[in-house]
Amino acid sequence: MNRRATKAAGAAQAGTGAALHGVVIAAHGRHYLVAPDDGGAPLQCFPRGKKSEVAVGDRVEYQATSADQGVIVAIGERRNLLYRSDQFKSKLFAANLDQLLIVLATEPHFSEDLLGRALVAAEANELKPLILLNKIDLEAALPLARQRLERYRALGYTVLEVSEKKHPEEAHAILSKHLHGHQTILLGQSGMGKSTLVNLLIPDAEAATREISTALNSGRHTTTFTRLYKLPDGEHPGGALIDSPGFQEFGLYHLTEGTLERAFPEFRPLLAHCRFYNCHHLHEPGCAVLEAVEDGRVAPERHALYAQLVHEISQIVR
């Protein structure tokens, strides 16, 4: 049977309108790749209607329209949804996550503002954050990078150190220990080594990326899409790695002030000790957070990030 006939036969079988289920494993614009629960080949699917709220990691209900295409008709209940936003638009990262792995490097110089925002997003979504410092073989830049991350270690965040290119086996062992058995999204600026990390952990990642790009009709050279890779079974079976495009901004416009103050772990023990129950922790007298900034228990840079985020969410589009 030729390919056209095979597709026609598949469409005839699938065209009953029966509800099928699967997981979204890639997204590019309004194009999604859904891996069926029955283990069949992934289908290119489109959302029903003009507005799309589908994210990689979503469990979805879909109807097949041909052997390799379908329409998403419903999104399953989510444990969480990670996304960034400003007052004009939002950009979905992924859904149903366990962990957020923030990839940094000794060089190029990483943005502490983006790191802080990613940690706030993780706390707000009840995700376990992991900070990865890559390229530790660049010894001249290592002391400063470690110094910059010391305050995050002191807050209790896990900081992993690897050299993906110089010591790949050691890096693989360290990362596998923390990633297997969990659904983890990678976030980071361009140049930090995210692609190297994916190729290290997923042996056929490059081939899979080409196949996904073709299936999404996103162009042979287009890699700016979010995609989910199943991790090979190791000591801890299961788990997935979600790779997302590099970004330079991380707006959190959708968070409330109450969520923000609790997303800073060093603030949480202090919140009940402010003089006013509705304290904004910005200029109020008797604010326990401001007192902690003054005596060094809270880093001024962390409070400055909180103040900036509060300012951003207060902006109103006119």
C-alpha positions in Angstrom: 0.0 0.0 0.0 1.5 3.4 -0.9 1.9 6.2 1.6 -1.2 8.2 0.4 -3.4 5.1 0.7 -2.0 4.3 4.1 -2.8 7.8 5.3 -6.3 7.5 3.9 -6.8 4.2 5.6 -5.6 5.7 8.9 -7.9 8.7 8.5 -10.8 6.4 7.8 -10.1 4.5 11.0 -9.5 7.6 13.0 -12.4 9.7 11.6 -14.9 8.3 14.0 -14.6 11.4 16.3 -13.6 9.1 19.2 -11.9 10.8 22.1 -8.2 9.9 22.3 -5.7 10.9 24.9 -2.0 11.8 25.0 0.7 14.1 26.2 2.0 17.3 24.4 5.7 16.7 23.8 6.5 19.8 21.6 5.0 23.2 20.8 5.8 25.8 18.2 3.2 28.6 17.7 -0.2 26.9 17.3 1.5 23.6 16.2 1.7 20.8 18.8 3.0 17.3 18.8 1.0 14.9 20.9 2.3 11.4 21.9 -0.7 9.1 22.1 -1.2 7.1 25.3 -1.3 3.9 23.2 2.3 4.3 22.2 1.6 5.1 18.6 3.6 7.7 16.5 3.2 11.3 17.6 0.5 13.4 15.8 0.6 17.0 14.8 -2.3 18.6 16.5 -4.0 22.0 16.4 -6.1 23.6 19.2 -9.8 24.0 18.6 -10.7 27.7 18.2 -8.4 30.8 17.8 -7.0 31.0 21.3 -4.5 28.4 22.4 -3.7 27.7 26.0 -1.9 24.4 25.4 1.5 23.8 26.9 4.2 21.1 26.6 3.6 18.5 29.4 -0.2 18.9 29.2 -2.3 15.8 29.1 -4.9 16.4 26.4 -7.9 14.9 24.8 -7.9 15.0 21.0 -9.7 13.7 17.9 -7.7 12.4 15.0 -8.4 14.0 11.7 -6.0 11.9 9.7 -3.3 9.3 10.3 -0.9 11.9 11.5 -3.0 14.9 12.5 -5.6 15.8 15.0 -7.5 18.5 16.9 -7.0 19.1 20.6 -10.5 19.4 22.2 -9.7 19.5 25.9 -6.8 20.0 28.4 -6.6 17.7 31.4 -6.3 19.0 34.9 -2.9 20.5 35.6 -0.7 20.3 38.7 0.9 23.5 37.7 1.7 25.8 34.7 4.9 27.7 34.4 4.8 30.8 32.3 6.2 34.3 32.1 4.2 37.4 31.4 4.1 41.2 31.2 1.1 43.5 31.1 0.6 42.8 27.4 1.1 39.1 26.8 2.2 35.8 28.3 4.4 32.9 27.2 3.8 29.4 28.3 6.8 27.3 29.3 5.4 23.9 30.4 2.8 22.2 32.6 2.8 19.4 35.2 6.4 19.9 36.4 8.3 18.7 39.4 11.5 20.7 39.1 13.1 23.7 37.5 16.7 23.5 36.5 18.3 26.9 36.0 21.4 26.6 33.8 24.2 29.1 34.4 27.8 29.2 33.5 31.0 30.8 34.7 31.2 32.4 31.3 29.4 34.2 29.7 28.4 36.4 32.7 25.0 35.2 33.9 22.1 37.5 34.8 21.3 37.4 38.5 18.1 39.2 37.8 16.9 36.3 35.6 18.1 33.8 38.2 16.2 35.5 40.9 13.0 35.7 38.8 13.3 32.0 37.9 13.6 31.1 41.6 10.5 33.2 42.4 8.6 31.4 39.6 9.7 28.0 41.0 8.6 29.0 44.5 5.2 30.3 43.3 4.5 27.1 41.4 5.8 24.8 44.3 8.6 23.4 42.1 11.9 22.3 43.4 14.5 24.7 42.0 18.0 23.4 41.0 20.8 25.8 40.1 23.4 24.4 37.7 26.7 26.1 37.4 28.3 24.9 34.2 31.8 25.4 32.7 33.6 25.1 36.1 36.8 24.2 34.1 37.1 27.9 33.3 39.1 28.5 36.5 39.7 32.2 36.1 36.0 32.9 36.1 35.0 30.3 38.7 35.7 32.2 42.0 33.4 35.1 41.1 30.7 32.8 39.9 30.8 30.9 43.1 30.8 34.1 45.1 27.7 35.3 43.3 25.9 32.1 44.0 26.8 31.9 47.7 23.8 33.8 48.9 21.5 31.2 47.1 23.3 28.3 48.8 22.8 30.1 52.1 19.1 30.3 51.4 19.0 26.5 51.0 18.9 26.2 47.2 20.7 23.3 45.7 23.7 24.4 43.5 25.3 21.8 41.3 28.7 22.3 39.6 29.7 20.5 36.4 31.9 20.8 33.4 29.7 19.3 30.7 32.4 19.3 27.9 35.5 18.7 30.0 34.2 16.0 32.3 31.0 14.7 30.7 30.8 11.4 32.6 31.0 13.1 35.9 28.4 15.7 34.8 26.1 12.9 33.6 26.3 11.2 37.0 25.6 14.3 38.9 22.7 15.4 36.7 21.1 11.9 36.5 21.0 11.6 40.2 18.8 14.8 40.5 16.7 14.5 37.3 15.7 10.8 36.9 12.2 10.1 38.1 11.2 13.8 37.8 9.7 16.0 35.1 12.2 18.9 34.9 12.3 22.0 32.7 15.5 23.6 31.7 15.7 27.4 31.8 18.6 29.6 30.9 20.1 32.3 28.8 21.7 31.4 25.5 25.3 30.3 25.7 25.0 28.7 29.1 25.2 25.1 27.8 21.6 23.9 27.7 22.0 22.2 24.3 25.2 20.4 25.5 23.3 19.3 28.6 20.4 17.9 26.6 22.8 16.0 24.3 24.6 14.6 27.3 21.5 13.2 28.9 19.5 12.2 25.8 21.7 10.2 23.4 19.5 10.8 20.3 18.4 14.4 21.2 19.7 15.9 17.9 17.9 13.3 15.8 14.8 13.7 17.9 14.9 17.5 17.5 15.1 17.2 13.7 12.2 14.8 13.7 10.1 17.1 15.9 11.0 20.2 13.8 9.8 18.4 10.7 6.7 17.1 12.4 5.8 20.6 13.6 6.5 22.1 10.1 8.7 24.6 11.9 11.5 24.5 9.4 14.7 22.5 9.2 16.8 25.1 11.0 14.2 26.2 13.5 15.1 25.2 17.1 13.1 27.8 18.9 10.4 25.5 20.1 9.8 23.8 23.5 10.1 20.0 23.5 9.9 17.1 26.0 12.4 14.3 25.9 11.9 11.1 27.9 15.0 10.3 30.0 16.6 6.9 29.4 16.0 4.6 32.3 18.8 4.7 34.8 19.2 4.0 38.5 15.9 5.9 39.0 13.6 5.0 36.0 11.3 7.5 34.4 11.3 11.2 34.2 11.5 13.7 31.4 13.5 16.7 30.4 11.8 19.8 28.9 14.0 22.1 26.9 12.8 25.6 26.2 14.3 28.4 24.0 16.7 30.8 25.6 15.2 34.1 26.8 16.4 37.5 28.0 13.3 38.6 30.0 11.2 36.9 32.7 8.2 38.9 33.6 6.0 37.7 36.5 3.1 40.1 36.0 0.6 37.4 36.7 1.7 36.9 40.3 -0.1 38.6 43.2 1.7 40.6 45.9 0.8 38.0 48.4 2.3 35.2 46.3 5.5 37.3 45.7 6.2 37.9 49.4 5.9 34.2 50.1 8.1 33.3 47.1 11.2 34.7 48.9 12.1 32.1 51.5 14.0 34.5 53.6 10.9 36.7 53.9 8.6 33.9 55.1 9.7 33.7 58.8 9.3 37.5 59.0 5.9 38.1 57.5 4.0 37.6 60.8 6.1 40.2 62.6 5.4 43.3 60.6 3.5 46.0 62.5 0.7 46.2 59.9 -1.0 43.1 58.7 -1.2 44.5 55.1 2.5 45.6 55.0 3.9 45.9 51.5 7.5 45.6 52.8 8.6 48.7 50.9 8.5 51.8 53.1 6.2 50.9 56.0 7.3 51.6 59.6 7.7 48.5 61.8 8.3 46.3 58.7 10.2 43.1 59.8 11.5 42.6 56.3 13.0 46.1 56.0 14.5 45.6 59.5 16.1 42.4 58.3 17.5 44.2 55.2 19.1 46.8 57.5 20.8 44.3 59.8 22.0 42.0 57.0 19.6 39.1 57.5 18.1 39.8 54.0 20.4 40.7 51.1 19.6 44.2 49.7 19.7 42.8 46.2 17.0 40.3 47.0 14.8 43.0 48.5 15.4 45.2 45.4 14.2 42.3 43.2 11.1 42.0 45.3 10.4 45.8 45.1 10.9 45.7 41.3 8.5 42.8 40.9 5.9 44.6 43.1 6.3 47.7 40.9 5.9 45.6 37.7 2.7 44.0 38.8 1.2 47.3 39.8 1.5 48.7 36.3 -1.9 49.2 34.6 -2.3 49.2 30.9 -4.3 52.2 29.8 
